Amino acid sequence: MSEVSTFYMNHKKLTLEEEFNVLIDGKKTILNCREPAMIYLNMCAFNTVVKSLDRPYDGIFYDAMRNALTSLCNNLHGCIFGYTASNAIAVILATKPNATPWVGYNAQKMSSIAASIATVAFNNRFKELCSVLDDKDKEQYTALLNKPMYFDAVSVNVPANRAADMIYWLQRDRNRHAVQELGRCYYNRRELLGLSNGEIIAKLANEQEVDFHSMPTMFKRGIACYKVPKEPAGTAWTIDENLPFYDNTESKRFLNEQLDSFVEMYSYY
């Protein structure tokens, strides 16, 4: 509880309504609207979920994650960029100078709304895709269909000139985990212990004739959602499932270009 809330609780006789409002208001975390916000979401208990999925890549799961991402980008006020990889999603929001921040940039409200949108969008799409499977193929997803999957979320400020770096780090982290996930389909943890990603890729190629680089791009690098010009005017959201790896100069320039407009916008504050 905040110091202000504690003071009022201890020094003023409150009605139950006032006491309730002090308790609630005292827990607010208000983000700075003069900086972009990033909402980062994770699927809850993913270690349990993944047991019912195809390894290392499950097309139905990735399709449902893509649907969650697009729903967030379309419904979160001020969203300008979204990225998803595996069970995580990150969206970047911006507020124009002198504009009223979405839900007052109340971090708790931003997080709860985003988690709700992602949960509904994911589960609706997941069930829709599973409904057209035959009984044999659907059987592996029974546990997930009987118990909806949920997301948690956290909302934080991120400096305008560092937003692209946050997305780059998430993609690099995804690439590292993708190699590990593919490796564990053929080897146990002890057999991979101490090996670098490059060594695991080589081991898979030489011993299993499995080419990591031939895996779907979205599995290795994630999926991005951003706006592109629309004819005759305006912009529209587009999904990019064939992302370049943002570790080279040209690709990182592309990522920065997607976020340049709001970096410039924050220079007016």
N, C-alpha and C positions, 0 to 999 in steps of 0.2 A: 504494500500500500504506500502511496506517495506521502511525503511529509505534510502536504496540505490536507490530505484526507485524514491522516492521523490526528492533526491538530483539531480539525472540526469534530472528529469523533470523540476526542477527549475533553474539549472545552465548550462545546455547545450541545444543548439538549436537542436532538433531532427527532423529527417525526420518522416513522418507518420509511416513508417515501423518500425523505431527504437522505436518510442513512443508506438506503439502497442506491440512490443516484450518486452519492459520494463514493461508495464502494466501486461502482461501475466506472465512473469518470476517473477515479484515481488509478485505474489500470490502463488508461489509454497511452499508446505510444504514437506520437504524431511525427511523421516523416517530414523532412525539409522539402517543400515544393520547389525550391530553387535548385534542386538536384534531381536527376532522374531517379526513378525507383525500379528495383528489380524484385519480382516475385518469383521465388524458387519453390517448386513443388516436387514432392517425392511420393511414389505410391507406398502406402503403408504395408508393412509385413511382406515386402517383396520376396524375401527368401522363401516364404510359403507359397506365394503365387507362382514363382518360377518353376516349382516342382511339377506343375500341370502343363507347362509350355513345351513346345518343340525346342530342342537345343541344337545349335546355339542361337538359331534365328526362328522366331515365330511370326509369320506374316499376319495372322489375325491380331496378335497383340500389338504389332507395330502400326497396323491400320487404325486400331482403336486409339492408340497414343496420338497418332496424327490428327484424329478427329477431336481429341481433347485439346490439342494445341490450337487448331483452327478456331474452335469455339472460344477459347480464351482470347485470342487475338481479335476476334469479331465482337466480343462482348465486354471486354475490359476497357473502360474509357481512358483514352490517352495511350493505348498500347501502340508501339511502333515497331516492335521486333519480337519474334518468338523462336525458341529453339527447344527441341526435345531429342533425347538420346536415352535408350533403354527405358528405365522407369522414372526418369527425371524430366522436368520441364522448367525453362526459365523464360520469363517475358520481361521486356523492358518497357516502362511507361514514362511519359514525359508530360509536363504541364506547361502550357504557354504562359509567358509573362502576363500578370494581371488577371489570369483566368482563375476560376474557383477550382481548387484541387478536388479530384474525384474522392468522394466520401471523406473529404477533409484530410486526405492522406493519413487516415487512421490505419495504422499498420495491421491491427487485429481485424478490422472490417475488410481491408483489402485481401488479407490472407484467407479469411473464411469464405468470402465471395468467390475468390479464385479456386479454392479447393472444392467448393460446391459445384461450380461450372465444370471443372475437369472431371469430377467424379460422375456426374450425370452424363456428360458427353462420352466419356470412355465406356461406361457400362452399357449405355444404349447401343453404341456401335458394336461393342463386343458381343452382345446378345443377338443383334441383328445378323452379324456375320456367322455366328454359331448356328443360328436357326436354319440356315440353308445346308448345313452339313448333314451327311447321313449319320445314322445312329452310331456306327462304329467309330467314325472320325470325331463325333461330338463327345464320345465317352470320356476322353482325356480331360475335357473342360468341365465335367460335371460339377466338381467341387467349386470351381470359380463361378459357375452359373447359379449355384445355390446360395452363394455368399458374395454379394457385390464387393468390388474392390474400391478402396477409398484413397484419397490423397490428403497429405498434410501440406502446409505452405508456410513460408516465412517471407515477410516483406521488409526490404532494407533500401537505404539510399546507396547509390553508386555514383562516383564522380563521372561527369559527362565524358571526359577524355579517357576513361578506363572501362567503359561499358563494353567496347569491342574486345578488350583483353579478357573480360570475364567470359564472354562467349567462346573466345579462342581457347581459354583454359578448359572449359567444359568439354569442348570438342576433343582436345588433346587427351583429357582424362577418359573420355569415351573410347578413343582409339586404343588406349592402353588396356582398358577392361575388355574390349572386344577380342583382343589377342588372347588374353587370359581365358576368356569364356570358350573360345574355339579350342584352345589347348586342352582345357579340362574335359572336353568331349572325348579326347583320345588318351589322356594321361592323368594320373592322380596328382594331387598337390605336391607330394614328395618328389615326383619325377620332374616337376617344373620348378622346384625350389631353387632359387638363385639364378635362374635363367633370365636374361633380358628379353624384351619383346622381340628384338631381332633374332635372337637365338631360338625362341619358341617358334617364330615364323619359319625359320630354316629347318628346325626339327620336324615340323609338320610337313613341310614340302619334301624333305629327304626320306623320312621314315613312313609317312602316311599318304604321300602324294596328294596332300591337301594344300590348296593355294589360298592363303588368307586374303590376298588382294582380289580374288575373284568373288568374295562374299559381297552381298548387296551393300551399296554405298551407305544407305541409311543405317545399317548395322554397324559399320565402321566409323561413320562420321556424324550420324544424327540427321535430323530434318530441321530446316529453317522455314519460317513463315514471315514474309515481309511484303511491303506494298510496292506495286509497280504502276507506272502511268497507264491510264485507261482511256480509250477513245470514246467520245471526242474530248472528254475532259475528266479530271479527277484521278483517283487511284483505286486500285483493287488489291486485295490480299492474294498472294500466290504462295504455293507450297513448293519448296525446293528439296527434292529427294536425292539429288546428285551433287551434293555440296563438294566444293574443292576442300582440300585440307588447308586450314587457315595458317599453316606454319610457314608458307612462303610469301614473299613480298607482294606478288600480284594478287593472290587470294586474300591476303589480309587487307590490301587496299580495297578490294571489293566489299569486304565486311565493314570497313570503316565508312565507305560510301553509303551503305545502308543506314548508318547511324549519324552521318555528318549533319543532316538537317537539324537534328535536335541538339547536337553539340554546339552549332552556331546559335541556335535559339537561346541556349543558356548563357551565352556571352552577353546578352542584353541585360541580365540581372545586375 
